[in-house]
Amino acid sequence: MYRRSLSILLLACLALTAGCAFLGPNPDSYTSTYEYTVGIDANTTIQNATIRVPVPHGTDSPVTNTSVIAPNGTVDGAFDASIVQTESGPMLELTTDELHVEPRYYRIVEEGDLGRREEISESEYDPSNPDHQRVAFRTVSARVSVNAEYPLETRTPLGTEPTFYADEAVTRRATECQLPSQGESVCFAYDAPVYLAYQAPANASVDGIATFGGYNEWFTGGWTGNEYSDRVQFSATGPQDGWTTADGYTETGRGNYPSPEP
C-alpha cells in the first residue's frame, strides 16, 4: 500500500501548514517485507537455454529458495528453476530445451469512439494494413514476497541487509539516482555478472530483469514507509555462450525517516 500512496501522502503533508507531526503512527501497522521478481522476454524461440540471474542473499545464505520462487519447480511452466552457487554468489538458474515463441496476429476493431484488439489468423494478417499487428515475443516471470522482522535497515543496507551479489563480487559506484531524490536517497551503479547460454537466430533478442527490495511500512494518517532496492537488467542479441555483464543499480534511503520504533 505504501508504494502506491507514498507520493500522495507526502504532497498532502506539505500542503498542511502544521505538517504531519500530529499524525501518530499505529504500532499495529508496522510491517517489513522483502520482494523479489524476475522476468525474461524473448522475441523468438531459443533452444538449449541456461540463464542465471542473481537472487538476494545475506551473509551466508539466500533470502529465498527454489520452492518459494518456483513452487512446482518451474517458472511459468517455461523454465526449470533451481538456485545454484557461483563465484558471484547464489543465482537462480533457469533451464529449458526450448522456449517456444509463436507469433500472434491482431487487428484493431473500431466500436464507436473506442477500439479493441481482436486476434486473427496468420493468413488474415496484412503487414501493409496499419490496423493489423504482429506480436512476436514471450514473457516469463515470477514474483515473491516474504515477510521480514521489522524494521529493515533501508537507509544503509549495504553490508547489513540482503542484496544481489557478495561485496567482493561487484564494485558499486556512487551514481545519480534515476528517480528524483526522496528522503535520503543514495544510488549506486555496478557491473553485474549474469550467465546466458542458448542457441538462437542472429537477430534474436532476449531481455531480462531481476529486482529485489526491502520495505518498511506503517500507517500514520495514511500508509507510508521507506525502502531500498536492487536491480539487474540485461539485453542480448543472437546466440549466447556464457558469462556476460548486465547493468546493476542499487538505491537506498528512499521514503520517510526515521522508521517508528517498534
C-alpha positions in Angstrom: 0.0 0.0 0.0 2.8 2.4 0.9 4.4 2.2 -2.5 1.1 3.3 -4.1 0.3 6.1 -1.7 3.6 7.5 -0.5 3.8 10.3 -3.0 0.2 11.4 -2.4 0.8 11.4 1.3 4.0 13.5 1.0 2.2 16.1 -1.1 -0.7 16.2 1.4 1.7 16.7 4.3 3.4 19.6 2.5 0.1 21.3 1.9 -0.7 21.4 5.6 0.8 24.4 7.4 1.3 22.3 10.6 2.8 19.4 8.7 2.0 15.8 9.6 3.6 15.7 13.0 0.2 15.4 14.7 -0.4 12.1 12.9 0.9 9.4 15.2 1.9 6.0 13.7 -0.2 3.0 14.6 2.2 0.3 16.0 -0.2 -2.5 14.9 0.5 -1.5 11.3 4.3 -1.8 11.4 5.4 -4.3 8.7 8.5 -5.2 6.8 8.8 -7.3 3.6 11.3 -8.4 1.0 10.2 -8.7 -2.6 11.9 -10.5 -5.4 10.9 -10.5 -9.1 12.5 -12.0 -12.2 11.4 -11.6 -15.9 12.6 -12.9 -19.2 11.4 -11.6 -22.6 12.3 -13.3 -25.9 11.2 -12.3 -29.4 11.9 -15.7 -31.0 12.3 -19.3 -30.0 15.6 -20.2 -28.2 16.9 -23.7 -27.5 19.1 -25.5 -25.0 18.9 -22.5 -22.7 20.6 -21.9 -19.4 20.1 -18.4 -17.8 21.4 -17.4 -14.4 20.4 -14.2 -12.6 21.1 -13.2 -9.1 19.0 -14.0 -6.1 19.1 -11.9 -2.9 21.3 -13.2 -0.1 22.6 -12.2 3.3 25.9 -13.1 4.8 25.7 -16.9 4.5 22.6 -18.0 2.6 19.9 -16.9 0.1 16.9 -15.0 1.5 14.5 -17.1 -0.6 14.7 -20.6 -2.1 13.6 -22.5 -5.2 10.4 -23.8 -3.6 9.3 -20.2 -3.0 10.2 -18.8 -6.4 9.1 -21.9 -8.3 6.7 -24.0 -6.2 6.2 -26.6 -8.9 9.9 -26.5 -10.0 9.3 -24.2 -12.9 8.8 -20.6 -13.7 5.5 -20.1 -15.7 5.9 -23.7 -16.9 8.6 -22.4 -19.3 11.9 -22.9 -17.4 13.0 -25.5 -14.9 14.3 -23.5 -11.9 16.9 -24.1 -9.2 19.3 -22.0 -7.1 22.9 -22.7 -7.7 26.1 -21.4 -6.1 28.5 -19.5 -8.3 31.7 -17.4 -7.8 29.5 -14.4 -7.8 27.1 -15.8 -5.2 23.8 -17.7 -5.4 21.9 -17.4 -8.6 18.5 -18.5 -9.9 19.3 -20.9 -12.8 16.6 -21.2 -15.5 16.9 -24.1 -18.0 14.9 -25.4 -20.9 15.3 -27.4 -24.0 13.2 -24.9 -25.9 11.5 -21.7 -25.0 8.9 -21.6 -27.8 7.8 -18.2 -29.1 4.9 -18.3 -31.6 3.9 -15.0 -33.3 0.3 -13.9 -32.8 -1.7 -11.6 -35.0 -4.3 -8.9 -34.3 -6.4 -6.3 -35.9 -7.9 -3.1 -34.4 -11.7 -3.1 -34.5 -13.4 0.3 -34.0 -16.5 0.4 -31.9 -17.9 3.9 -31.8 -15.2 6.2 -30.4 -13.3 3.3 -29.0 -11.2 0.4 -30.4 -10.4 -3.1 -29.3 -7.8 -5.6 -30.4 -9.1 -8.8 -32.0 -6.9 -11.9 -32.6 -6.8 -13.1 -36.3 -5.1 -15.9 -38.1 -1.7 -15.6 -39.9 -3.4 -15.9 -43.2 -5.6 -12.9 -42.4 -2.7 -10.7 -41.4 -1.7 -8.0 -43.9 1.6 -6.2 -42.9 0.7 -3.2 -45.1 -2.5 -2.6 -43.1 -1.9 -0.1 -40.2 -4.7 -1.7 -38.2 -3.0 -5.1 -38.2 -0.4 -6.0 -35.6 2.1 -8.9 -35.3 3.2 -9.7 -31.8 6.3 -12.0 -31.6 7.6 -12.2 -28.1 7.1 -14.2 -24.9 7.4 -13.1 -21.3 8.2 -15.4 -18.5 8.1 -14.0 -14.9 7.8 -14.7 -11.2 7.2 -12.6 -8.1 7.9 -13.5 -4.5 7.1 -11.5 -1.3 8.5 -12.6 2.1 7.6 -11.2 5.5 10.6 -9.9 7.5 11.3 -8.7 11.0 10.5 -5.0 11.4 12.3 -2.7 10.9 14.7 -3.3 8.0 17.8 -1.1 7.7 16.8 0.6 4.4 18.9 3.8 4.8 22.3 2.0 4.8 21.5 -1.6 3.8 24.8 -2.5 2.1 26.6 -5.0 4.3 23.7 -5.3 6.7 20.7 -6.3 4.6 20.3 -8.8 1.8 21.3 -7.6 -1.7 22.3 -9.0 -5.0 25.9 -10.3 -5.1 28.6 -10.6 -2.4 30.6 -7.5 -1.6 33.7 -8.9 -3.3 31.8 -10.0 -6.5 30.8 -6.5 -7.7 32.0 -2.9 -7.1 29.2 -0.4 -6.5 29.9 3.1 -7.7 28.0 6.2 -6.5 25.8 7.5 -9.2 22.9 9.9 -9.8 19.6 8.5 -8.8 17.3 7.6 -11.7 14.2 9.0 -9.9 14.0 12.3 -8.1 15.7 12.1 -4.8 13.3 11.4 -2.0 14.1 11.2 1.7 17.8 10.3 2.0 18.2 8.5 -1.4 21.7 7.4 -2.3 22.3 5.4 -5.5 24.9 3.1 -6.9 25.7 1.5 -10.3 27.7 -1.7 -10.9 28.7 -4.3 -13.5 26.5 -7.3 -12.8 27.7 -10.8 -13.9 24.9 -13.0 -15.4 25.1 -16.2 -17.3 23.4 -16.6 -20.8 23.8 -19.7 -22.9 21.4 -20.7 -25.6 21.0 -21.3 -29.3 19.1 -18.7 -31.2 18.9 -16.9 -34.6 21.4 -14.0 -35.1 18.5 -11.5 -34.8 17.1 -13.0 -31.6 16.5 -10.5 -28.8 16.4 -11.7 -25.2 15.9 -9.2 -22.3 15.9 -9.9 -18.6 15.4 -8.2 -15.3 15.8 -9.2 -11.7 14.7 -6.9 -8.9 14.9 -7.1 -5.1 13.6 -4.7 -2.5 13.2 -4.3 1.3 10.3 -2.3 2.5 9.2 -0.8 5.9 5.5 0.3 6.1 3.3 1.8 8.7 0.0 3.7 9.0 0.1 7.3 10.2 -3.0 9.1 8.8 -2.2 7.1 5.7 0.2 4.4 4.5 3.8 5.5 4.4 7.3 4.0 4.8 10.8 3.6 3.4 12.7 1.2 1.2 15.9 0.1 -0.6 16.1 -1.7 -3.9 18.5 -3.6 -6.1 18.0 -4.2 -9.9 19.9 -6.1 -12.6 19.0 -5.8 -16.3 20.4 -7.3 -19.5 19.6 -7.2 -23.2 21.3 -9.7 -25.5 21.1 -10.2 -29.3 21.8 -13.5 -31.1 23.1 -16.8 -29.5 24.9 -16.7 -26.2 27.6 -18.9 -24.7 28.5 -17.9 -21.1 29.1 -15.2 -18.6 28.3 -11.6 -19.6 27.9 -8.2 -17.9 24.5 -6.7 -17.1 23.6 -3.3 -15.7 23.3 -3.3 -11.9 21.6 -0.5 -9.9 21.1 -0.1 -6.2 19.0 2.6 -4.5 19.0 3.2 -0.7 17.2 5.5 1.7 14.0 6.2 -0.3 11.0 7.3 1.7 10.2 8.7 5.2 12.7 8.5 8.1 13.1 7.6 10.8 11.1 4.3 10.9 8.9 4.4 14.1 10.3 2.4 17.0 8.5 -0.9 17.5 
